[in-house]
Amino acid sequence: MNKTLIIIASMLLIASTAMGQYTDHRDHKLDSLESVVAPWMQERIASASREEKDRLSDAFEELMWGYCQINPSRSLYFARKTYALCLQELWLNQAFQAAKMIGQHHWAAGQIDSAKANFETALAIADRMARKEPLPGKPYGYKDATIDDAYSSLYGAIGNLYSSIDSLPQAMEYYSKAGELFEKNGWNENSSNLYHNMGETWLDAGDLGQAEPCYKKALLYGEKADDPLLIAEAKAGLGALYLEKGETTKALQYLKEADEYFAANEDQEYRSRLYTLDLTGKVLEAQKHQRTLIAAIAIIAALLLLAIVFILLKMLRTRRELKEADVVIGEVLAEHGESTDDEILRYVQDDKGDDSHAERSEASVPAPELTDREASVLPLLAQGLTSKEIASKLFLTEQTIKWYRMRLLEKFKAKNTVEMLSKAREAGML
């Protein structure tokens, strides 16, 4: 449902009367009332007495307000009838209400320029009321409360208009003007409507932080006024807000409470009920997605946990295997009668003083095929480095170097490292 219709639905229900009192006209028998005013053609109105015109204007106004939600075209028709009759008789407050209503209907239809023009007409009438000039039946003009009521309701309507065309600064300017007058006179019903519309404005702008306190104030003032309609509208607004925030449990609770009133008054509040039902459906769908997402996250978390456990077990197993391999390598080296580091070092030092190998023109021992890594370990062994020192130079573990030493012993068919280095020199590999 278009949110604009919800805004105008709430604002059109404020009938501006003396002292800002709120009146709900929709319970009246509109069909029977319309049948009463139907015979009053323009010619008959012109010749009617003042008392008859007074009663007729009241009926027109009652129909204007009564039809505002359930039949906008009829409401607009009787608003024009009210305006023409009351302006002619200088009943300025009724003429003001009718002009404002016409503007609101044009706004609801998206006719912004026509809405502005009628709001300007209503503002001119309010200014005339504020001058307190003597009028028929009102020698001292209108009371301050009646004037404040007129201005505040018009400011709220103009604020709604600017809100609907995304002119947020102008909307808030007029809302603030209306709020000052509501606070001044203690009109809780009007304050509830105002803060509700401000909440709608901030929600449309995507500013949820500003919208939330507005909706809560709308609910507070609605409760102070003890008005179930205003309370329901505020709760519907909070439901929409919490849906946007992703707080679906809160949203669903507020929407259910709002729908209790709308369902009980569906003949008059069918638009509002459709709106809350639509929001409720979105909340339930969002909760479904949330549950699906939570289940997916739980599955992913479980899989990650299993993967971590598997990796840890694999690491422990690898560590254990490395330790076992180190033991095996040590045993193999021992079986080969592996030379001590001191023996290797003495061999290297003695070999440096013996130049007889340089005189050899050909290798007397065939050279085995070595891998790149084995070939890098062999000369370091020939330098007299220990396994730990070689591991540090090649950025490998000591166990790995021992493994390559064992492989070199096997390939040279040597019993120990000293014999292996001797054979490597005879093969011309050092």
C-alpha positions in Angstrom: 0.0 0.0 0.0 1.2 3.5 -0.8 2.6 5.1 2.4 1.3 8.5 1.3 -2.3 7.2 1.6 -1.6 6.2 5.2 -0.2 9.7 6.0 -3.2 11.5 4.5 -5.6 9.0 6.2 -4.4 10.1 9.6 -4.2 13.8 8.8 -7.6 14.0 7.2 -9.2 12.6 10.3 -8.2 15.7 12.3 -11.3 17.9 12.2 -10.2 21.3 13.3 -12.7 22.6 15.8 -12.5 25.1 18.7 -9.7 24.3 21.2 -8.1 21.8 18.8 -10.5 19.1 19.7 -10.3 15.9 17.6 -13.6 14.6 16.1 -14.1 11.3 14.2 -16.9 11.9 11.7 -16.9 8.4 10.2 -19.5 6.8 12.5 -22.2 9.1 11.2 -24.9 7.7 8.7 -23.4 9.3 5.6 -25.9 7.8 3.1 -28.9 9.2 5.0 -27.2 12.5 5.6 -26.5 12.8 1.9 -30.1 12.1 1.0 -31.1 15.1 3.2 -28.8 17.6 1.4 -29.4 16.2 -2.1 -32.5 18.4 -2.8 -30.6 21.6 -1.9 -29.7 23.0 -5.4 -27.9 26.3 -5.8 -31.0 28.2 -6.3 -32.6 26.9 -3.2 -29.4 27.6 -1.2 -29.4 31.3 -2.4 -32.9 31.8 -1.0 -32.4 29.9 2.2 -32.5 31.5 5.6 -29.3 32.0 7.6 -30.3 29.2 10.0 -30.9 26.8 7.0 -27.5 27.7 5.5 -25.9 27.1 8.9 -27.4 23.6 9.2 -26.6 22.9 5.5 -23.0 23.9 5.9 -22.7 21.6 8.9 -24.1 18.7 6.8 -21.7 19.5 4.0 -18.8 19.5 6.4 -19.9 16.3 8.0 -20.0 14.6 4.6 -16.7 16.1 3.6 -15.0 14.6 6.7 -17.0 11.4 6.7 -16.1 10.4 3.1 -12.4 11.4 3.3 -11.1 7.9 3.6 -13.9 5.7 2.2 -14.8 7.8 -0.9 -12.3 10.6 -1.7 -14.2 11.8 -4.7 -17.4 12.4 -2.6 -15.3 14.0 0.1 -13.8 16.4 -2.5 -17.2 17.2 -3.9 -18.6 18.2 -0.4 -15.4 20.0 0.5 -16.0 22.3 -2.5 -19.7 22.7 -1.6 -18.6 23.6 2.0 -16.0 26.1 0.8 -18.4 27.9 -1.6 -21.2 28.3 1.0 -19.0 29.2 4.0 -16.9 31.7 2.2 -20.0 33.4 0.9 -21.4 33.6 4.4 -18.0 34.6 5.9 -17.8 31.5 8.1 -14.1 31.6 7.8 -13.1 28.6 9.9 -15.4 26.2 7.9 -14.1 27.8 4.6 -10.6 27.3 5.8 -11.2 23.6 6.7 -12.7 23.0 3.3 -9.9 24.8 1.4 -7.4 22.7 3.3 -9.3 19.5 2.6 -9.4 20.3 -1.1 -5.6 20.8 -1.1 -5.1 17.5 0.7 -7.2 15.6 -1.8 -5.2 17.1 -4.6 -2.0 16.1 -2.8 -3.2 12.5 -2.4 -3.9 12.4 -6.1 -0.3 13.6 -6.9 -1.5 17.0 -8.1 1.2 19.0 -6.2 0.7 22.4 -7.9 -3.1 22.3 -7.2 -2.5 21.2 -3.6 -0.1 24.1 -3.1 -2.6 26.6 -4.5 -5.4 25.4 -2.2 -3.1 25.4 0.8 -2.2 29.1 -0.1 -5.9 29.8 -0.2 -6.3 28.2 3.2 -3.3 30.2 4.6 -4.9 33.4 3.4 -8.1 32.6 5.2 -6.2 31.7 8.4 -4.4 35.1 8.1 -7.7 36.8 7.9 -9.0 34.9 10.9 -5.8 36.0 12.8 -6.7 39.7 12.2 -9.8 39.1 14.3 -11.9 41.4 12.2 -15.6 41.6 13.1 -17.6 38.9 11.3 -21.2 37.7 11.2 -21.9 36.1 14.6 -18.3 36.9 15.8 -18.0 40.6 16.5 -14.6 40.0 18.2 -13.3 37.6 15.6 -12.0 34.1 16.3 -10.4 32.9 19.5 -6.7 32.4 19.7 -7.1 28.6 20.1 -9.2 28.4 17.0 -6.6 30.3 15.0 -3.8 28.2 16.4 -5.8 25.1 15.4 -6.1 26.4 11.9 -2.5 27.3 11.5 -1.2 24.1 13.1 -3.3 21.7 11.0 -2.4 23.6 7.8 1.3 23.5 8.7 1.1 19.8 9.2 -0.6 19.4 5.8 2.0 21.5 4.0 4.8 19.5 5.8 3.2 16.3 4.4 3.2 17.7 1.0 6.9 18.7 1.1 7.7 15.3 2.6 6.0 13.5 -0.3 8.2 15.4 -2.9 11.4 14.7 -0.8 11.9 18.3 0.3 12.9 17.3 3.8 14.1 20.7 5.1 10.8 22.4 4.1 8.8 19.5 5.6 10.5 19.7 8.9 10.2 23.5 9.0 6.4 23.2 8.7 6.2 20.3 11.1 8.1 22.3 13.7 5.7 25.2 13.3 2.8 22.9 13.9 4.5 21.2 16.9 5.0 24.5 18.6 1.3 25.3 18.5 0.3 21.7 19.6 2.6 22.0 22.6 1.3 25.4 23.4 -2.3 24.2 23.6 -1.7 20.7 24.9 -3.4 19.0 21.9 -2.2 15.4 22.4 -4.2 14.0 19.4 -2.6 16.5 17.0 0.8 15.9 18.5 0.4 12.1 17.9 -0.4 12.7 14.3 2.4 15.1 13.8 5.1 12.8 15.3 3.7 9.9 13.3 4.1 11.9 10.1 7.6 12.9 11.1 8.4 9.3 11.7 7.1 8.5 8.2 9.2 11.2 6.7 12.4 10.1 8.4 11.7 6.4 7.6 11.2 7.3 3.9 14.5 9.2 4.0 16.2 6.1 5.5 17.1 7.8 8.8 15.9 5.1 11.2 17.6 6.8 14.1 15.4 9.9 13.7 12.3 7.9 12.9 12.2 5.8 16.0 11.8 8.5 18.7 9.2 10.2 16.5 7.1 7.0 16.3 7.5 6.5 20.1 6.3 10.1 20.7 3.3 9.5 18.4 2.5 6.4 20.5 3.0 8.3 23.8 0.7 11.2 22.7 -1.9 8.7 21.4 -2.0 7.0 24.7 -2.3 10.3 26.5 -5.3 11.1 24.3 -6.7 7.6 24.9 -7.4 7.4 21.1 -7.2 3.8 19.8 -6.9 4.9 16.2 -3.9 7.1 16.9 -2.3 4.3 19.0 -2.9 1.8 16.2 -1.3 4.1 13.6 1.7 4.7 15.8 2.2 1.0 16.4 1.9 0.3 12.6 4.6 2.9 12.1 6.8 1.2 14.7 6.2 -2.1 13.0 7.4 -0.7 9.7 10.5 0.9 11.4 11.6 -2.3 13.2 11.1 -4.3 9.9 13.6 -1.9 8.3 16.0 -2.4 11.2 15.7 -6.2 11.0 14.2 -6.5 14.4 11.4 -8.7 13.2 10.2 -9.9 16.6 9.5 -6.3 17.7 8.0 -5.5 14.3 5.6 -8.4 14.5 4.4 -7.6 18.0 3.6 -4.0 17.1 1.9 -4.9 13.8 -0.3 -7.5 15.6 -1.4 -5.0 18.2 -2.2 -2.4 15.4 -4.1 -4.9 13.4 -6.3 -5.8 16.4 -7.9 -2.3 16.0 -7.9 -2.2 12.2 -9.5 -5.6 12.0 -12.2 -4.6 14.5 -12.9 -1.5 12.4 -12.2 -2.9 8.9 -15.2 -1.2 7.3 -13.6 2.2 8.0 -9.9 1.2 8.2 -9.5 -1.2 5.3 -6.6 0.7 3.8 -4.8 0.8 7.1 -5.5 -2.9 7.6 -4.2 -3.8 4.1 -1.0 -1.9 5.0 -0.4 -3.7 8.3 -1.2 -7.1 6.7 1.3 -6.4 3.9 3.9 -5.4 6.5 3.1 -8.5 8.5 3.7 -10.7 5.5 7.1 -9.0 4.9 8.0 -9.5 8.5 7.2 -13.2 8.3 9.1 -13.6 5.1 12.1 -11.8 6.7 11.9 -14.1 9.7 11.9 -17.1 7.3 15.1 -15.7 5.6 16.6 -15.1 9.0 16.0 -18.6 10.1 17.4 -19.9 6.8 20.5 -17.7 7.2 21.0 -18.8 10.8 20.8 -22.5 9.8 23.3 -21.9 7.0 25.7 -20.1 9.4 25.3 -22.9 11.9 26.1 -25.5 9.2 29.1 -23.5 8.0 30.3 -23.1 11.6 30.0 -26.8 12.2 31.9 -27.6 9.0 34.6 -25.1 10.0 34.9 -26.7 13.4 35.2 -30.1 11.8 37.9 -28.8 9.4 39.8 -27.3 12.3 39.6 -30.5 14.3 40.7 -32.5 11.2 43.7 -30.1 10.6 44.7 -30.3 14.3 44.6 -34.1 14.2 46.5 -34.1 10.9 49.2 -31.9 12.5 49.5 -34.1 15.5 49.7 -37.1 13.3 52.3 -35.5 11.1 54.3 -34.4 14.1 54.2 -37.9 15.5 55.3 -39.4 12.1 58.1 -36.9 11.9 59.3 -38.0 15.3 59.1 -41.6 14.3 60.9 -40.9 11.0 63.6 -39.1 12.9 64.1 -42.2 15.0 64.2 -44.5 12.0 66.7 -42.2 10.2 68.9 -42.2 13.3 68.7 -46.0 13.4 69.6 -46.3 9.7 72.5 -43.9 10.1 73.7 -45.9 13.1 73.5 -49.1 11.1 75.7 -47.4 8.5 78.3 -46.7 11.2 77.7 -43.0 10.7 80.7 -40.8 11.4 80.6 -38.3 14.2 80.8 -34.6 13.5 84.4 -34.5 14.8 85.4 -37.4 12.5 83.9 -35.5 9.5 85.6 -32.3 10.5 89.1 -34.1 10.8 88.5 -35.6 7.4 87.7 -32.3 5.8 90.8 -30.7 7.4 93.1 -33.5 6.4 91.7 -33.4 2.9 92.5 -29.8 2.5 96.2 -30.5 3.0 96.1 -33.4 0.4 96.3 -32.1 -3.2 96.6 -35.6 -4.7 93.0 -35.6 -5.9 93.7 -32.4 -8.0 96.2 -34.5 -10.0 93.5 -37.0 -11.1 92.5 -36.4 -14.7 89.6 -38.7 -14.6 87.1 -39.9 -11.9 87.9 -43.4 -10.7 84.5 -43.8 -9.1 81.2 -43.5 -11.1 79.1 -40.5 -10.0 75.6 -41.4 -8.8 72.6 -39.2 -9.9 71.6 -36.7 -7.2 68.5 -34.6 -6.8 68.9 -30.8 -6.6 68.4 -30.9 -2.9 70.9 -33.7 -2.4 73.4 -31.9 -4.6 73.0 -28.8 -2.3 73.5 -30.8 0.9 76.7 -32.6 -0.3 79.1 -29.6 -0.6 77.9 -28.3 2.8 78.8 -31.7 4.3 82.1 -31.4 2.7 82.6 -28.1 4.5 82.3 -29.9 7.8 78.9 -28.4 8.7 76.7 -30.2 11.1 73.1 -31.3 10.2 71.7 -28.4 12.3 74.0 -25.8 10.6 73.0 -27.1 7.1 69.3 -27.0 8.0 69.7 -23.4 9.1 71.4 -22.4 5.8 68.8 -24.2 3.6 65.8 -23.2 5.7 64.9 -26.9 6.4 64.5 -29.0 9.5 67.3 -30.9 11.0 65.3 -34.1 10.5 65.1 -33.4 6.7 68.8 -32.9 6.5 69.4 -36.2 8.2 67.1 -37.8 5.7 69.2 -36.4 2.8 72.4 -37.6 4.4 70.9 -41.0 4.6 69.9 -40.9 0.9 73.5 -39.8 0.0 75.0 -42.7 2.0 72.7 -45.1 0.1 73.5 -43.6 -3.4 77.3 -43.7 -2.7 77.1 -47.1 -1.1 79.1 -45.7 1.8 79.2 -46.9 5.4 79.5 -43.4 6.9 79.8 -39.8 5.9 83.6 -39.8 5.7 83.6 -42.7 3.2 80.7 -41.0 1.3 82.7 -37.7 1.0 85.8 -39.6 -0.1 83.9 -41.4 -2.9 82.3 -38.1 -3.9 85.7 -36.6 -4.3 87.0 -39.6 -6.3 83.9 -39.2 -8.5 84.8 -35.5 -9.1 81.6 -34.2 -7.4 83.5 -32.1 -4.9 
